[in-house]
Amino acid sequence: DPWNVQRIAPTAAQTLGSTARRFVFPTATGAQTRRLYLADSVVWLTPPAARRVNFKTINPVAPNFIIITHPKLMKPAGTVANAALEYAKYRASALGGGYDTLLVTAPQLYDQFHYGERSVLALRHFAQWVLAASPATQVKYLLLLGKALGPGVTPGMVNLPGYFGVDANYTTRVLGEQGLDLVPASSASSSDNFLSADWLNDNYIAKLPTGRVPASTPDEVLSYLAKLQQHEALGLADWRKNVLHLAGGLSQADYVEFGGYLDKYALRVPRPLFGGSVKTIRKSGPDPVVQVNISRELNAGLSVIQYFGHGAPTEFNLEIGDINDPANDYHNVGRYPVMMYNGCAAGDPFFTPATFGASWLLAAQKGSVGMLAQASESYTYLLDPYQDLMYKLLFNDASW
């Protein structure tokens, strides 16, 4: 307890051996457990030597597409010398939007904006500095190019004591990057909007429109970049009018409620200006998870895959399967949908091993090109109006 510090002295425990010691916690109850950290009083931990740091000169006003990545992703992959730089070069090109692109690394920001200490606050300070120096009317985009681990998540951990990272003492803040926490996330219920939102004044909208590509290797960066380039070069095509709805649930009441939401959204798809068509697959029965194969619809081409139901980082009521499993026969080269998944933690990219959304996003030459979903717990009374407005703007509003 950091607010009630106690010194726990050992006592002899002869029944356990002549060198054994017993530790008694005076305030402990039978239901409590303790994690003990042992240190060698003879061999002291030696801090690393001080090193010289040269700050990079950054113009906060000029760039309108900012990429925060990690040195691990600025390595060769295939014939490309620097994967992250290749992504930045695309965004600076005419085909990629002609943005004034700035590429920085998370370790660089630790030094420049957080006194060398590894913390997501360095990214927050950087984002706030950019916003303070820029005109309020200037739109700047922020891309986090690299994976993050949420609180309590460690490499290879499949099940947490109560997930969403409740075991906050065992975190990347203590264990370091571990090869995966490359561009760090915020605290519990992690959200990248944290970096630029004015949450101190109860405004949780990101002032820098923010996205993340949760890549952990240079190859994954280039796999996603190749799909993005193909997607943004697309012209008009009939398959881009196709939308697939997946209705999940656990009970008859769920089926009526979740299916009703999707039926309401479906009315917007054939209207001007989108003029598309919708197919709906509905779950039924008592089984919590039902497998469904969508290879026919996916391979023919889908613009949007929309799910509404219960969820987790790796599983849903209607389970469409592993994008990389050959048995599923998923082959949609050049026809990459945006996935909109409404379910608890459906879009959590901060878990490990690979989550559903991240695996579909990073799969080479198949899968999705975007994932829009909740990173933590979600509720229908919030999801429904949000999703309905999304369909209205994307499919029926000329200004979008």
N, C-alpha and C positions, 0 to 999 in steps of 0.2 A: 504494500500500500504506500504510494509515494507521499501521501498526506499524513502517514503515521509510521515513520521510519523506526524500525527496531533492529537491534543487533541480536542475531540468533547464534548463541554459542553452543558448540558441540559438547556432549557429555560422553563418557566412556560407555560402550555397549559390549560388555564382556561376552554376552551370550552370542554375539555375532562374530566374535574373534577378537584377538588381543589388540589389533590396530583399528578396529571398527569404531565409528562414532555415530551417535544418535542426535538428531536435531528435532527439537520440539517447538512448535509454533503456538504460542500461548493463546492466540485469538482464533485459531483454526477450529472449524467444525468438522464433523465426520463427512459432510458432503463436499468439502473443499479439497482441492489438490494443489500441489506446489511444483513448480519447475525449478530445479536447482542448477545454478551455473557454477562450475568449478574453475578456479584459477590457480596457477602455480605461483606461489609467493617467491620462489627462487628465480624462475625464468620470467622476467617481466615482459609484457608486451611493449614493443618499441614502435613508436609512431614513425611513419615514413618520413624521409628527409624532405625539407622544404624545397619547392621547385619554383622557378621563375615562370610567371604567367604574363603573356602579352595580350592585352585586350584587343579585340577586333574593332576597328572603327566601323560603326553602323549608322547609316542615315535612316532614322525611323520614319521619315516622311515619304520618301520616294517609293519603296516597294509596296505593291498591292497584292502580292501573293507570297506569303511567308511560310517557309517549310522548316520545321524543327525535326531533326533526325538524330542519328547516333553514328559515331565513327565506324561501328561494326557494319553498318549498311553502306558505308562509303568505300566499299571494297570491290574488287573485280567479280564479275559473273559472266561466264561465256566470253564473248568478244568485247564486252563493255568494261572499261577500266574502273568506273565509279558508278555504282547503281543509283545511289541517291542523287548524285549530280545529274545523271541522265534524266531522272524524273524532273528535276528543276529546269534543265535545258528544254525539255518538252513544253513545260508551262510557259517558258519565255519565248518559244517559237510562235510563228503565226498560226500553225495548226493547233497549238495548245492554248491559244487565247492571247498571245502576245503580252503576257503580264510582266511587270517589273518584279522579278523574282529574287527573293532573299533566302539563302540556305544557311542555317546555323545548326549547331549540334547542342544537345542537352548538356554534355559536360562543359562546353564553352559557356553556356548560360549559368551553370553552377558557379563558375569562377567569376563571371562578370556581374551577376545579379544576386548572388547569395553567398558571397565570401568564401567560395570554394566548397561549400557544404552541399552534398547531394540531396536535393529536395525539389518537389514539384513547385514550391514557392518561387524558385528561380524562374520558372516558366511564367508563373503568374506575374512576377515583378516585371519581366521582359514585356509581356503583353500589355500591362498597364502603362509602361513607359512608352511603348509604340502608340497607344491610344492617346496619351496625354500630349504627344508631339504632333499628332495628325489632325487635319481639319475634320470636323464632325461629319461633314458630307462625304468624305472619302471612304469608299468601301474597300476594305482589306480582307483578304481571306487567309485563314490559318490552317495549315495541314500538319498534323502530327504523323510523321512518317516513321513508324516503329511501334513495336508492341510494348505494352505496359502490364504490370501485375498489380492486381488490386490488393488491399489490405488482407493479410492472412493467407495469401496465395503463394505457394512455392512450386518450383518446377516438378512436374509429375504428380502433384496432388490432385486426386480425383474427387474425394469427398472431404468437405470441411465439417467441423462439429455442428455447424448450423450455417449454411452457406450465405453468401454476401459478405464473407470476410470477417466473421465475428471474432476470430482468434487474432485480435489486433496486435498482440504482443509478439507474434511470430511473423514478422512482415519483412518486406523488402527494405524498409527503412533500417532494419538491423542487419539483414543478410546481404544487402548490396544488390547489384544488378542481376547476378546469377545467369548472365547471358541472355536474359529475356526482358528484364525491366529496363528497356532502352530509352523510352521517352515517357517518363512517369505520369501516372494518373493522380487524381485528387484522392481524398480520404474515402471513408465508407460511403456506399452508394455512389461510386466514382462516376463523375461526369466531366467531360472535357470542356463543357461550357463554363466550368469553374474558373478557367484561366482568364476570361475576358468579361464575364458577367458582373454586373454591379450588385452582387448578392448581399453586400453590406446594407443596401437600401431596398432589399426584398425584390430585386429585379434579376431574374435568373436567365434572361435571354443573352446569349453570347453577343457581345459587341463586335467581335471578329467572327464571322461565320466560320465554324470549325468542323473539321472532319479528321478521321484517323484511318490510316492504312496500317493494320496491326502486323506488319511484317517483322520477322525475326532473323531473316537472312537476305543477302543481296539478291539471290535467285527469286525469292518471293516478291521483292520490290519490282523486279523486271517482269515477272509473270503478271502482276496486277497492271503495271504500266502498259504492257502489250495489249491487254484487254481494254484498258481505258482508251488507248489510241484507236483501236478498232471501233469502239463504241462511238467516239466523238467524230469519227469520219463517216458514220452511216448517213445515208440519204433516206428518202421516203421508201417505205417497204410495208407491204400488207401485214406481215407478221408483227410489226410494231404496234398494231391495233389490238393485240390479244392480251387479255388479263386473266389470271387464274386466281380464284379465291379458295381458301382452305378454311373450313369451319370446324373448330375443335370443341372441346368441352368434356365434362365428366358425367353429366346428368342430363335428363330431359330438359330441365330448366335452362341449363347451359346451352343446349342445342338450339332452343328457341331464342334465347337472348343473343348469343354470338352469331347464329345464322341470320337473325333479324338485322343486326348491324351490317353484315356483309351484303344482304339483299338491298338495304337502303343505299349503300355506296354503289352497288352495281347499277342503280338507276342513272347514275351520273356518267357512266362510261360510254353509252351509245349516243349521248347528247352532243350537240356542238360544244366545243370545237374538236373533241377527240374522236368521236364517232367510232368507238371500238366495240368489241364484244367480250363477254365474260363467260367463263365456265366456272362452276362452283362444285367442289368436292366436299361432302359433308360426312363427319364422323357420326357413328351411332353405336349403340351397344354399351355394355358395362366395362369393357377393357379400357384402362387408362390411356394406353398407347396403341394406335393402330397404324400399321405400315401401309403406305400407299406409294406406288411408283408413278411418277409424272413424266417419264421419258418421252412419251408421245407428244405431250404438250410442250415440254421444254425444248426438245430437239427441233420441233416445228417453228419455235420462236415465240417468246413471251416478252412483253414490255414490263409487266409488273406481276410479282407473286405476292399475294396478300394473305396473311394468316391472322385469325382471331381465335384465341383459345388460351388454355393454360400452357405455361412454358417453363423452361429452365435453360441454362447455357448450352446444354447438349441434347435436349430432348423435348418433344412436343406431343400433344394429343394425336395429331396427324403427322406421322414421321415420314418425310420424303427420302430419308437415307443419306448415306455418305456420298458426296459428289465424286469422290475419287475411287469408289468401289466399282470395278468393271461390271459386276453383276447387275448394277442398276441401269447400265446402258445409257448413261447420260453423255451426250455428245452435242453440244450447242455452240460450236466455234463461231464467233462473230455475232452471236445472238444472245446477248447477256442481259437478263432482266435486273431490275431493281427490286429487292425483297423488302416488303413492309411487314414486319412481324410484331403483332400485338399479343404479348404474353410476358409473364414475369421473367426478367433477366434474359429475354430472347436475344438481345443485342449486346450482351456482356462480352467485350473483347479482352477483359482483364483476367480471365480465368486460364487455367492450364490443366491438362493438355488442350489442344486446339478446340475451340468452341465451334458450334454449328455455323454461325454467321461468318466467322473468320475463315473457316475451311472452304466455304463456298466462294468467298471473296478472293482468296489467294490461290485457288486452284488454277492451274495453267490451261488456257484455251478452253475453259468450260466454267460452269457455275454462274456467279452473279458479278455485276459491276458496282453494285451499291447495296448497303444494308441500312435500313432505317428501323430502329427498334429500341426497346427499353433496356437500360443497363442494369436495372434492379427491379424491385417490386413495382407492380402496375395494377391499376384499377379501372374497371370499365367506365365509370362515370367521368374519368379523365380521358381515357383513350378514345371513346366514341366521338365526342365533339371535335377532338383534334384530328382524327382520321377523316371524318366527314368534311371538315374544312380543307384538308389536304387534297382530297379528291376534287372538291369544288374548284380550288385554285388551279390545280394541275390540268384538269380535264375540261373545265368549262369557262375559265377566265382568260380573256384575250391578252391581258397584260402579263400573263405567265407563259 
